[in-house]
Amino acid sequence: MFRELAEKMDENSLVDLTRELIRIPSFVSGIGQGSEKEIATFTAETLSAAGFETHLQEVTRDRPNVIGILRGEGGGHNLMLNSHLDTVEPYGMKIEPFSGIVKNGRIYGRGAADMKSALAAMIIAGKAIKESNVHLRGDLIISSCSDEEGRASGSEHLARTGLKVDMAIVGEPTELDLAVAQKGLTFIDIEVEGKATHGSQPEKGKNAILVMNEIINRLKSTYLTSLNKKEHNLLGKPTLNIGFIEGGYRPNVVADHCKISIDRRIIPGEDCQTIEKEINEVVRDFQIRDPDIKVKVNVLKWIKCLPSEISPNEMIVRSASENLEHVIGRKPRIIGAPYWTDAGSFINIMRIPVLVFGPGELEQAHSSSESIPIDILLAYTKTIFLTSLDICTREKTDPGRM
């Protein structure tokens, strides 16, 4: 019966809702600034109209989370379908970012792949479940978080509120593959303090930029070599990216300060404390050899952004795999996500199994012509529908039924 209902999924409603979400700007500005209030309000109203009990959860000013709950009768598993409300900036796009135009079987616009299409799919699937009058045992929860593209304050807030969830799906772009592991993330600042003097006598100063250049060379050689010796079977090697540098203030003054900021991707088995120790070892002898040089290292330590991994045998993975195979006619791949998602907050704080599974293509996320194929989005919606019914109609005493 469930599979017959899935085949009746309304493609037009799915496309229309995706386009409506794209038309609402919800982009961040750098790290930590944005406003998801308009799209959160729209999402909450749409969920409420679909029959969900809805809540707006204020995280910071004008940056709420949305929670919609379809209550079960009890005795079953509570499943959360999760997305995020924000997108990256639309700057430099080759298409109109908020048009939601449909062309050649694809929907275009900022957030089409990452990840307003997944949010639309979850709402359409949830609405179809409500209209089917199927008796759920567990709660079906649809949540959408603010600030995923920034500091993940939305998912951390949600994870710490005591929401009763047994397992979750996060709809980030995986091209319909099933990601059971993801890299963690930390940001590292290295600051060098030197000694300023007149640019005509550089030998009498301590040039912080030149010292930083040596540190960068050591990071690229010795430290990167040590990272390349580590590897995870699904996620590969940890990575290091120097994404920001600043130093000095004018050319005729020896620079007395220089700072770099690093993106360090973490694999299971690593943690922020170990990384801090490694970076301090890289810079230690620069401080020892010259007491006039000071080097400071700051590693951002956050539990939500640690790496995470679940077993491919988790109920949520097996259910999604079987239902997707029915929809698309092939078994999905089990993969690791090289990026970080809000799944990290839910796994590391809520301690629940979370599958990262979405319709978008990773190469489309943040791209200048971002889009989503409609046929893949429809297949995803059917799979989410079937998986939600499978999990939420199942008794907790019946872990084997698929």
C-alpha positions as CSV (number, residue, x, y, z in Angstrom):
1,M,0.0,0.0,0.0
2,F,2.8,2.5,0.9
3,R,4.5,2.0,-2.4
4,E,1.3,2.6,-4.3
5,L,0.9,5.9,-2.4
6,A,4.5,6.9,-3.2
7,E,3.8,6.6,-6.9
8,K,1.0,9.2,-6.6
9,M,3.4,11.8,-5.2
10,D,2.5,15.2,-6.7
11,E,5.4,16.4,-8.8
12,N,3.9,19.8,-9.5
13,S,3.4,20.6,-5.8
14,L,7.0,19.5,-5.2
15,V,8.4,21.8,-7.9
16,D,6.2,24.7,-6.9
17,L,7.2,24.5,-3.2
18,T,10.9,24.2,-4.1
19,R,10.6,27.3,-6.3
20,E,8.8,29.2,-3.6
21,L,11.5,28.5,-1.1
22,I,14.2,29.5,-3.5
23,R,12.4,32.9,-4.1
24,I,12.8,33.7,-0.4
25,P,16.4,35.1,0.1
26,S,18.0,33.5,3.2
27,F,21.7,33.9,2.6
28,V,24.3,34.4,5.2
29,S,26.9,37.2,5.1
30,G,30.3,35.7,6.0
31,I,30.3,33.8,9.2
32,G,27.7,34.5,11.8
33,Q,25.4,37.0,10.1
34,G,22.1,36.3,8.4
35,S,18.4,36.4,8.6
36,E,16.2,33.3,8.2
37,K,13.1,34.8,9.7
38,E,11.1,35.1,6.5
39,I,11.8,31.6,5.2
40,A,11.3,30.2,8.7
41,T,7.9,31.8,9.0
42,F,6.9,30.5,5.5
43,T,8.1,27.0,6.4
44,A,6.2,27.0,9.7
45,E,3.0,28.1,8.0
46,T,3.4,25.5,5.3
47,L,3.9,22.7,7.8
48,S,1.0,24.0,9.9
49,A,-1.3,23.9,6.8
50,A,-0.1,20.4,6.1
51,G,-1.4,19.3,9.6
52,F,1.8,19.5,11.6
53,E,2.2,20.9,15.1
54,T,4.7,23.7,14.5
55,H,7.1,25.7,16.6
56,L,9.5,28.5,15.8
57,Q,12.6,28.1,18.0
58,E,14.5,31.4,18.4
59,V,18.2,30.8,18.3
60,T,19.5,34.4,17.8
61,R,17.7,37.5,16.7
62,D,15.8,36.9,13.4
63,R,17.5,33.5,13.1
64,P,15.0,30.8,14.3
65,N,14.8,27.1,13.8
66,V,11.5,25.5,12.6
67,I,10.1,22.3,14.1
68,G,7.0,20.5,12.8
69,I,5.7,17.4,14.5
70,L,3.2,14.8,13.3
71,R,2.4,12.9,16.5
72,G,2.4,9.2,16.6
73,E,0.2,7.0,18.9
74,G,3.2,5.9,21.0
75,G,5.4,2.9,21.2
76,G,7.3,3.6,18.0
77,H,10.4,5.3,16.7
78,N,10.6,9.1,16.4
79,L,12.2,10.1,13.1
80,M,13.5,13.5,12.3
81,L,13.9,14.8,8.8
82,N,16.3,17.8,8.9
83,S,17.4,20.5,6.5
84,H,18.8,24.0,6.9
85,L,17.1,27.3,6.0
86,D,20.2,29.4,5.1
87,T,22.3,29.4,1.9
88,V,25.6,30.9,1.0
89,E,25.8,34.3,-0.6
90,P,24.4,34.7,-4.1
91,Y,27.3,36.9,-5.3
92,G,28.8,36.1,-8.7
93,M,26.0,33.8,-9.8
94,K,25.5,33.5,-13.6
95,I,21.7,33.0,-13.1
96,E,19.1,35.0,-11.3
97,P,19.6,33.6,-7.8
98,F,16.0,33.9,-6.5
99,S,14.0,33.2,-9.7
100,G,13.4,29.4,-9.2
101,I,13.3,29.1,-13.0
102,V,12.6,25.7,-14.5
103,K,14.6,24.8,-17.5
104,N,15.5,21.4,-19.2
105,G,14.2,19.4,-16.3
106,R,16.0,21.3,-13.6
107,I,15.1,24.0,-11.0
108,Y,17.6,26.8,-10.8
109,G,18.5,29.2,-8.0
110,R,20.5,29.7,-4.8
111,G,19.7,26.9,-2.5
112,A,18.3,24.6,-5.2
113,A,20.8,21.9,-4.4
114,D,21.9,23.1,-0.9
115,M,19.3,22.5,0.3
116,K,15.8,24.0,-0.2
117,S,14.9,21.2,-2.5
118,A,15.4,18.6,0.3
119,L,13.3,20.8,2.6
120,A,10.5,20.9,0.0
121,A,10.7,17.1,-0.4
122,M,10.4,16.5,3.3
123,I,7.4,18.8,3.6
124,I,5.6,17.2,0.6
125,A,6.3,13.7,1.9
126,G,5.1,14.7,5.3
127,K,1.9,16.2,3.9
128,A,1.3,13.0,1.9
129,I,1.7,10.9,5.1
130,K,-0.7,13.1,7.0
131,E,-3.3,12.9,4.1
132,S,-2.9,9.1,3.9
133,N,-4.4,8.7,7.4
134,V,-1.9,6.0,8.2
135,H,-1.6,5.4,12.0
136,L,2.0,6.3,13.1
137,R,3.4,4.8,16.2
138,G,6.4,7.2,16.5
139,D,6.5,10.9,15.8
140,L,7.6,12.3,12.4
141,I,9.5,15.5,13.0
142,I,10.5,17.9,10.2
143,S,13.1,20.4,11.4
144,S,15.0,23.1,9.5
145,C,17.8,25.0,11.2
146,S,19.4,28.4,10.9
147,D,23.1,29.2,10.5
148,E,24.3,25.9,9.0
149,E,26.5,27.8,6.6
150,G,28.0,29.8,9.5
151,R,28.7,28.4,13.0
152,A,26.0,25.8,13.1
153,S,24.3,27.6,16.1
154,G,20.9,26.4,14.9
155,S,21.6,22.7,15.0
156,E,23.5,22.9,18.2
157,H,20.6,24.7,19.8
158,L,18.1,22.2,18.5
159,A,20.3,19.3,19.7
160,R,20.4,20.7,23.2
161,T,16.7,21.3,23.7
162,G,15.7,17.8,24.7
163,L,13.6,17.0,21.5
164,K,12.8,13.3,21.6
165,V,14.4,11.8,18.5
166,D,15.6,8.2,17.9
167,M,17.2,8.7,14.5
168,A,17.4,11.3,11.7
169,I,18.0,12.0,8.0
170,V,19.9,15.2,7.1
171,G,19.1,16.1,3.4
172,E,22.5,17.5,2.3
173,P,23.6,16.9,-1.3
174,T,24.7,13.2,-1.7
175,E,23.3,12.5,-5.2
176,L,21.1,9.9,-3.6
177,D,24.0,8.0,-2.1
178,L,23.9,7.2,1.6
179,A,26.6,9.0,3.7
180,V,27.2,7.2,7.0
181,A,30.4,9.2,7.9
182,Q,31.4,12.8,7.6
183,K,34.5,14.8,8.3
184,G,34.7,17.1,11.2
185,L,35.8,20.7,11.0
186,T,37.8,23.1,13.1
187,F,39.2,26.6,12.4
188,I,42.8,27.4,13.5
189,D,44.2,30.9,13.9
190,I,48.0,31.4,14.0
191,E,49.2,34.8,15.0
192,V,52.8,36.1,14.9
193,E,53.9,39.2,16.8
194,G,57.2,40.7,15.6
195,K,58.9,44.0,16.0
196,A,58.1,47.1,13.9
197,T,60.8,49.5,12.7
198,H,61.5,51.7,9.7
199,G,61.3,50.0,6.3
200,S,64.8,51.3,5.4
201,Q,66.4,49.3,8.2
202,P,64.5,45.9,8.1
203,E,67.4,44.2,9.9
204,K,66.6,46.1,13.1
205,G,63.0,44.8,13.2
206,K,61.4,41.4,13.4
207,N,59.2,40.9,10.3
208,A,56.2,38.9,11.3
209,I,55.2,38.2,7.7
210,L,58.5,36.5,7.0
211,V,58.2,34.4,10.1
212,M,54.7,33.4,9.0
213,N,56.0,32.5,5.6
214,E,58.3,30.0,7.2
215,I,55.4,28.6,9.3
216,I,53.3,28.2,6.2
217,N,56.1,26.4,4.4
218,R,56.4,24.0,7.4
219,L,52.6,23.4,7.4
220,K,52.8,22.6,3.6
221,S,55.8,20.2,4.0
222,T,56.3,18.5,7.4
223,Y,52.8,18.8,8.8
224,L,51.0,17.9,5.5
225,T,53.3,14.8,5.2
226,S,52.1,13.7,8.7
227,L,48.5,14.2,7.7
228,N,48.9,12.2,4.6
229,K,49.8,9.2,6.7
230,K,46.3,9.2,8.2
231,E,43.3,7.8,6.3
232,H,39.7,6.7,6.8
233,N,38.2,4.0,4.6
234,L,35.2,6.2,3.6
235,L,36.5,9.8,4.2
236,G,40.1,9.5,3.0
237,K,42.8,11.8,4.5
238,P,42.4,14.8,6.7
239,T,43.0,18.1,4.9
240,L,44.4,21.6,5.6
241,N,43.4,24.8,3.8
242,I,44.9,28.2,4.6
243,G,42.0,30.4,3.6
244,F,42.9,33.8,5.1
245,I,46.0,35.9,5.7
246,E,46.7,39.5,6.9
247,G,49.7,41.3,8.1
248,G,51.5,44.6,8.5
249,Y,49.9,47.9,7.6
250,R,52.1,49.8,5.1
251,P,55.2,48.9,2.9
252,N,57.7,51.2,4.6
253,V,57.2,49.7,8.0
254,V,58.5,46.2,9.1
255,A,55.4,44.2,9.8
256,D,55.0,43.5,13.5
257,H,52.0,41.2,13.1
258,C,50.7,38.6,10.8
259,K,47.7,36.2,11.1
260,I,46.5,33.2,9.1
261,S,43.2,31.3,9.5
262,I,43.1,27.6,8.6
263,D,40.3,25.2,7.8
264,R,41.2,21.8,9.1
265,R,39.0,18.8,8.2
266,I,39.1,16.0,10.7
267,I,38.6,12.3,10.3
268,P,37.3,9.8,13.0
269,G,40.1,9.1,15.5
270,E,41.2,12.8,15.6
271,D,40.0,15.5,17.9
272,C,40.6,19.2,18.4
273,Q,42.9,18.8,21.4
274,T,45.2,16.5,19.3
275,I,45.2,19.0,16.5
276,E,46.1,21.9,18.8
277,K,49.1,19.9,20.1
278,E,50.2,19.1,16.5
279,I,50.1,22.8,15.5
280,N,51.9,23.9,18.6
281,E,54.7,21.5,17.7
282,V,54.9,23.0,14.3
283,V,55.4,26.6,15.6
284,R,57.3,25.8,18.9
285,D,60.9,26.3,17.6
286,F,60.0,29.7,16.1
287,Q,59.4,30.9,19.6
288,I,62.5,29.1,21.1
289,R,65.0,30.5,18.6
290,D,64.1,34.2,19.0
291,P,62.5,35.5,22.2
292,D,61.4,38.7,20.4
293,I,59.0,36.6,18.3
294,K,55.7,35.5,19.8
295,V,53.5,32.9,18.1
296,K,49.9,32.2,19.3
297,V,47.8,29.3,18.2
298,N,44.0,29.2,18.7
299,V,42.1,26.0,17.8
300,L,38.3,26.3,17.9
301,K,37.0,23.4,20.0
302,W,33.4,22.5,19.4
303,I,31.7,19.1,20.0
304,K,29.1,19.7,17.2
305,C,31.8,19.8,14.5
306,L,33.7,16.7,15.5
307,P,33.8,13.9,12.8
308,S,31.0,11.4,13.0
309,E,30.3,7.9,11.7
310,I,27.4,5.4,12.1
311,S,27.1,1.7,11.1
312,P,25.7,0.9,7.7
313,N,23.6,-1.6,9.6
314,E,21.6,1.1,11.4
315,M,17.8,0.8,10.9
316,I,17.7,4.2,9.2
317,V,20.3,3.2,6.7
318,R,18.8,-0.1,5.9
319,S,15.3,1.3,5.5
320,A,16.5,4.2,3.2
321,S,18.6,1.8,1.2
322,E,15.7,-0.7,0.6
323,N,13.2,2.0,-0.3
324,L,15.6,3.9,-2.6
325,E,16.4,0.7,-4.4
326,H,12.7,0.2,-5.0
327,V,12.2,3.7,-6.3
328,I,15.3,4.0,-8.6
329,G,15.9,0.3,-9.4
330,R,19.5,0.1,-8.1
331,K,21.2,-0.3,-4.7
332,P,22.7,3.0,-3.5
333,R,26.3,3.4,-2.6
334,I,27.5,3.7,1.0
335,I,29.8,6.7,1.1
336,G,31.5,9.2,3.4
337,A,30.8,13.0,3.1
338,P,34.0,15.0,2.8
339,Y,32.2,18.1,4.1
340,W,30.6,18.8,7.5
341,T,26.8,19.0,8.1
342,D,24.3,19.5,10.9
343,A,24.4,15.7,11.4
344,G,27.5,16.3,13.5
345,S,25.4,18.2,16.1
346,F,22.8,15.5,16.3
347,I,25.3,12.6,16.4
348,N,27.8,14.1,18.8
349,I,25.3,15.9,21.1
350,M,22.0,13.9,20.9
351,R,23.9,10.6,20.4
352,I,21.5,9.3,17.8
353,P,22.2,7.7,14.4
354,V,22.0,10.2,11.5
355,L,22.1,9.4,7.8
356,V,23.2,12.2,5.4
357,F,21.1,11.6,2.3
358,G,19.9,14.2,-0.2
359,P,18.9,14.7,-3.8
360,G,21.4,17.5,-4.7
361,E,24.7,17.2,-6.5
362,L,27.7,18.3,-4.5
363,E,29.2,20.2,-7.5
364,Q,26.0,22.3,-7.6
365,A,26.2,23.4,-4.0
366,H,27.4,27.0,-3.7
367,S,27.9,27.1,-7.5
368,S,27.3,30.0,-9.9
369,S,24.5,28.2,-11.7
370,E,23.1,26.1,-8.8
371,S,20.3,23.7,-9.8
372,I,18.5,20.4,-9.0
373,P,17.2,17.8,-11.4
374,I,13.5,17.3,-10.9
375,D,13.5,13.6,-11.6
376,I,16.1,13.0,-8.8
377,L,14.2,15.3,-6.5
378,L,11.0,13.3,-7.1
379,A,12.8,10.0,-6.5
380,Y,14.1,11.4,-3.2
381,T,10.7,12.6,-2.1
382,K,9.2,9.1,-2.7
383,T,12.1,7.5,-0.8
384,I,11.6,9.9,2.2
385,F,7.9,9.2,2.2
386,L,8.4,5.4,2.2
387,T,11.3,5.5,4.8
388,S,9.3,7.8,7.1
389,L,6.3,5.4,7.0
390,D,8.5,2.4,7.5
391,I,10.3,3.8,10.6
392,C,7.3,5.6,12.2
393,T,4.8,2.8,11.9
394,R,7.3,0.3,13.3
395,E,7.0,-0.9,17.0
396,K,10.2,-0.5,19.0
397,T,10.0,-4.1,19.8
398,D,10.2,-5.0,16.1
399,P,13.7,-3.9,15.0
400,G,13.9,-6.4,12.1
401,R,10.9,-5.5,10.0
402,M,11.7,-3.7,6.8
